[in-house]
Amino acid sequence: MALIDIEAVDWWTFDLVREALVEAAVLWRRSPGGGHWPFASDGPWHLMSRDAQSDYDARGGDLTEAVLRPLPLSRAEVDWRDGVTEWLMMVPHAADRRLLGICLDHHARGWKQLPWARIMPLMGVSRGKDGLQKRYRTALRVIAEGLNSAEFRKGNVSRGGM
């Protein structure tokens, strides 16, 4: 995955900000534990071994069909991810940051269109899809305006590494 070169962007648009934040969300998903606690609290550890002479997998699959996991994040990717994640602090309301995180996670999972019917219960609302969409767009706009501000351009705000 080619990350956006933050230093090369002259003007941040809504779409560029969303793309960078989705890339950061993808990197969070690639982080150990998908951004969560990486160790299982309970698990069938006795089933985690396999016979060295066969391609049998204790989870019921064939190891020849196993999907390879992506490589661990590089130090540069971690720095880039953390720097871009700091942009969320430009959004003044915690509820809007939460909404943005939920939406970005859906994009990182491959959703092209956001499933607002699924997002509404996660935000604790039963109606008001249009309002959530507006809050989402406004949060991205606030970040774009912050990135385009003179203070950010002078380097007084985190530039997201790389």
VEXSELUM-903117 format. One record per residue: z, x, y of N, C-alpha, C in turn; residue in one letter. Coordinates in steps of 0.02 Angstrom, whole numbers, plus 50000, padded with zeros to 5 digits. Each point is the difference from the previous one (the first is absolute). Example, Ala and Ser with C-alpha at 12.3 -4.5 7.8 and 13.67 -1.06 7.14 Angstrom:
REM residues 2
503905066049716500004995550059500005004550060A;499644998250053500035004250059500374996150055S;
END
This chain:
REM residues 162
500005004349941500004995750059500005004550062M;499534998850044499965003850062500424996450053A;500505003450025500444997150050499675000650069L;500154995350043499745000150068500285006250035I;499575003850033500225005750039500264997350067D;500644999650005500324996850058499845003750065I;499965006549996499865004050060499294998750026E;499534998149955499314999150020499854993150029A;500474995449996499884993250025500105000050075V;499484998050036500044999750073500324993550025D;499854994549965500264993550021500164995949939W;500624997649995500224996249942499824992750009W;499634997349952499834992949999500444996549949T;499994993550002500364995949952499825002149929F;499355000749986499785001649932500215007049979D;499975004950045500215006849984500755000349985L;500394996450040500734999949988500144996949932V;499684994449985500114996749935499795004749943R;499435003350007499765004549948500505005749988E;500255003050053500495005449993500644997549967A;500244994250021500624997349971499904998049928L;499414997549981499864998449930499985006449959V;499705005350027499995006449965500715002649989E;500434999150050500705002049993500344995849946A;499864993549998500294995749949499775002049930A;499365002049994499755002549936500385006349979V;500125004450047500385006149985500724998349980L;500304995050033500674997949981499994997449928W;499484996449982499954997349931499905005749950R;499695005450021499915005849956500625004449997R;500474999050045500615003950001500404998549937S;500445004649980500404998749940500354993350004P;499904995949950500314993449998499664995050046G;499415001550023499654995450046500394998750063G;500375005250023500424999250059500684997249984G;500154998949937500654997449979500365005449960H;500594998449975500405004549960499595002149939W;499865006549991499545002249948500285000149929P;500654998849991500295000549934500184993049973F;499854998949938500174993649969500754999649991A;500294994350016500724999349991500184998149928S;499544996749968500094998649929499315000049969D;499965002549942499345000349968500055002049928G;499504998549962500015001849929499795007349991P;500445004650019499825007049998499845002349929W;500274996749950499855001949931499274998549982H;499674995750038499304998449988499525004450040L;500275004350041499585003950046499685006049967M;500175001549938499695005749966499434997449956S;499555004649983499464998149955499945005349947R;499694998249947499895004649945499465005150021D;500155006449992499545005250024499355000149960A;499994997149940499425000349957499534994150009Q;500174995250043499584994150006499894998350074S;499554995550011499884997550068500374993550011D;500534998849962500394993850006500465000550060Y;500034994750038500444999550057500514994749985D;500655001450010500534995349982499954993550040A;499655000050056499944994050041499464995349973R;499685002049946499524995549968499275001550015G;499875005450035499315001650017499755006149964G;499395001550010499685005949972499955005150056D;500255006049989500015005050052499305002250022L;499514998949959499325001850019499744995450055T;500314994250009499804995250051500455000250061E;500465004950002500495000350054499655001650066A;500254996850053499745001250067500395005850030V;499645004850027500335005750031500324998150066L;500585002550012500344998850063499725004650053R;500024997950063499765004550053500475006050007P;499745005350028500405005950012500564998550049L;500545003949998500534999050050499725001350070P;500354997350049499795000950069500085007350021L;499535002450039500075006750028500494999750059S;500225005850021500475000350057499674997150063R;499355001450008499634997450058499964992449997A;499884997249940499974992749993500674996750015E;500555003249977500674997450014500135000050076V;499835005650033500105000450072499584994850037D;499384999249979499554995150031500274992949991W;500204998549937500274993449984500624998450042R;500465004850004500624998950037499874999350075D;499535003950026499844999550071499684993450018G;499544997749959499674993550013500514994449991V;500455000649952500514994949990500454999350061T;500115005550037500404999750061499694995450052E;499354999049997499664995750048500304992949998W;500254997949943500284993349994500574998950050L;500335005450021500554999350047499774998050069M;499345000250012499734997650064500044992450005M;500044996749943500054992749998500734998250014V;500134996250054500694999150022500444995749954P;499734995249964500414995549960499995001949926H;500595000349970500055001849930499634995149955A;500004993650016499654995149959499255001250001A;499745002250057499285001550004499835006449961D;500465004950001499905006049959500004998349926R;500454995449981500024997849930499354996549981R;499764995650043499374996549987499435005049994L;499985004950044499485005149997500045003949935L;500605001749978500085003649937499764995949940G;500164993649999499784995749945499244999549999I;499704999150059499274999450004499665006549980C;500265005650024499705006549983500065001549926L;500554997949970500095001049927499474995949962D;499864994050022499474996049968499325003450007H;499865002750059499375003650010499975006249955H;500575003549994500035006049958499894998449926A;500174993949980499884997949931499294997749988R;499594999950053499304998349992499794993250026G;500474996350029499824993450028499575001150062W;499414996950001499575000450060500234994850051K;500124993949977500274994750042500744999249984Q;500414999450050500724999349988500164993149972L;500404999749947500194993649970500594996950037P;499864996650055500544997550043500464995249963W;499744996449951500434995449961500535003949961A;499855006149981500505004249965500455003650050R;499735001650058500395003850049500524995650035I;499834993650011500464995550036500694999749967M;500064998949933500664999849970500375006750006P;499635005649998500325006550007500315000950069L;499714996550048500275000350068500504994450013M;500114995749951500504994750006499764994050040G;499354998850002499734994250035499594995849951V;500004993550011499624995549956499364997650033S;499955001050065499384998150036499945004750060R;499424999850031499905004450057499575006049984G;499514999149957499555005549981499665003050062K;499794995850045499665002450060500465004350043D;500634998050003500485004050038500115006849970G;500045000449933500085006449967499395004450010L;499414997049997499385003850011500005002950071Q;500224996050048500025002450069500505005750008K;500594999249969500505005350004499755006449968R;499634999549944499715005849966499505003650046Y;499544996150029499505003050045500335003050062R;500504996650026500355002550060500365006649984T;500315000449942500355006249981499515005949995A;499424998849971499495005349996499755001950070L;499924995050043499775001250068500525004150039R;500644998449990500535003850034499995007349979V;499895001349936499965006949977499395003550030I;499434996650000499395003050030500125001650073A;500314995550037500145001350071500485005850008E;500495000449956500475005650002499665006749986G;499555000049951499655006249983499525002150056L;499744995250038499545001450054500355001550066N;500664999350000500385000950062500005007450021S;500105001150064500015006950026500575003949971A;500584996849989500585003549972499855002649930E;499684995949960499835002249932499495005650003F;499514999350044499475005150006500285006850021R;500554999950039500315006350021500395003349944K;500114996249946500365002949943500754998650001G;500214995250040500724998350002500204995249944N;499514997749962500134995549945499685003149938V;500284998749941499745002949938499264998549991S;499625005149980499284999249991499824999249927R;500474999949955499844998649930499785006049960G;500195005950018499865005949960499265001849999G;499825004449955499325002649991499725001450068M;
END
